[in-house]
Amino acid sequence: MSNRLYVGNISFKATEDDVKDLFSQAGEVVSVKLIKDAATGRLRGFGFVELASKEEAQKAISMLNGKTFMERNIVVNEAKPQERREDRGRARERGGFGRGGRR
């Protein structure tokens, strides 16, 4: 098991400090990253928390998965490695959007 956790269904009002305070109940929080929409800058409702040890991460999952946090039941589980996205490069290979086709 990794010590990096995925946290889902986070309130859009939450801050990284709010999430850090919550997870510090389970152990030493190394980092918190809440994911924002690139276009709007608004929170997307999920993020990642890294704890100092695997044992603390497991404790956080046990303690916090399904717990109500800021009026929402959060989801906490082990973060999976990010999969490589093949589709992003394909648009550029074809010339991207707005080129060619009917005019």
C-alpha positions as CSV (number, residue, x, y, z in Angstrom):
1,M,0.0,0.0,0.0
2,S,1.1,3.5,-0.8
3,N,0.9,6.5,1.7
4,R,-0.7,8.6,-1.0
5,L,-4.5,8.8,-0.8
6,Y,-7.3,9.8,-3.2
7,V,-10.0,11.8,-1.5
8,G,-13.3,12.3,-3.4
9,N,-16.6,14.1,-2.9
10,I,-14.9,17.0,-1.1
11,S,-16.9,20.1,-0.5
12,F,-16.3,22.9,-3.0
13,K,-15.9,25.2,0.0
14,A,-13.0,23.2,1.5
15,T,-9.5,24.5,1.6
16,E,-6.2,22.5,1.6
17,D,-5.8,23.6,5.3
18,D,-9.3,22.1,6.1
19,V,-8.4,18.8,4.5
20,K,-5.0,18.8,6.3
21,D,-6.6,19.4,9.6
22,L,-9.0,16.5,9.0
23,F,-6.3,14.0,8.0
24,S,-3.9,15.0,10.7
25,Q,-6.2,13.0,13.0
26,A,-4.8,9.9,11.4
27,G,-1.1,11.0,11.3
28,E,1.5,13.4,9.9
29,V,0.2,15.0,6.7
30,V,3.1,15.5,4.2
31,S,1.0,17.2,1.5
32,V,-2.5,18.0,0.3
33,K,-3.4,18.8,-3.3
34,L,-7.0,19.8,-4.2
35,I,-7.6,19.6,-7.9
36,K,-9.0,22.7,-9.6
37,D,-10.6,23.1,-13.0
38,A,-8.1,24.6,-15.4
39,A,-10.6,26.9,-17.1
40,T,-12.5,28.2,-14.1
41,G,-10.1,27.7,-11.2
42,R,-12.9,26.2,-9.1
43,L,-12.4,23.0,-7.1
44,R,-13.4,19.8,-8.9
45,G,-14.4,18.0,-5.7
46,F,-11.4,15.7,-5.3
47,G,-7.8,15.7,-4.3
48,F,-4.8,13.8,-2.9
49,V,-3.4,13.6,0.6
50,E,0.0,12.1,1.3
51,L,0.7,10.9,4.8
52,A,4.1,10.1,6.4
53,S,3.7,6.3,6.5
54,K,1.7,3.5,5.0
55,E,0.3,2.7,8.5
56,E,-1.0,6.3,8.9
57,A,-2.5,6.1,5.4
58,Q,-4.3,2.9,6.2
59,K,-5.5,4.4,9.5
60,A,-6.9,7.5,7.6
61,I,-8.8,5.2,5.2
62,S,-10.3,3.3,8.1
63,M,-11.2,6.5,10.0
64,L,-12.3,8.8,7.3
65,N,-13.8,6.8,4.4
66,G,-17.5,7.6,4.3
67,K,-17.2,10.2,7.1
68,T,-19.2,13.5,6.8
69,F,-16.9,16.4,6.2
70,M,-18.3,19.8,5.5
71,E,-21.8,18.3,4.9
72,R,-20.6,15.7,2.4
73,N,-19.6,12.0,2.8
74,I,-16.0,11.8,1.6
75,V,-14.5,8.9,-0.2
76,V,-10.9,7.9,0.9
77,N,-8.9,5.2,-0.7
78,E,-5.4,4.4,-2.0
79,A,-4.4,6.6,-4.9
80,K,-3.7,4.8,-8.1
81,P,-0.9,5.8,-10.4
82,Q,-2.0,8.2,-13.1
83,E,-2.6,6.5,-16.4
84,R,-1.0,7.9,-19.5
85,R,-3.4,9.6,-21.8
86,E,-2.8,8.7,-25.4
87,D,-5.6,10.9,-26.8
88,R,-3.9,14.2,-26.0
89,G,-1.1,13.7,-28.4
90,R,-3.3,12.4,-31.2
91,A,-5.1,15.8,-31.8
92,R,-1.8,17.5,-32.4
93,E,-0.6,14.8,-34.8
94,R,-3.7,15.4,-36.9
95,G,-3.2,19.1,-36.9
96,G,-5.4,19.9,-33.9
97,F,-8.8,21.5,-34.0
98,G,-10.0,24.0,-36.7
99,R,-7.8,22.8,-39.5
100,G,-8.9,21.1,-42.7
101,G,-12.3,19.7,-43.3
102,R,-15.1,21.5,-45.0
103,R,-15.2,25.3,-45.1
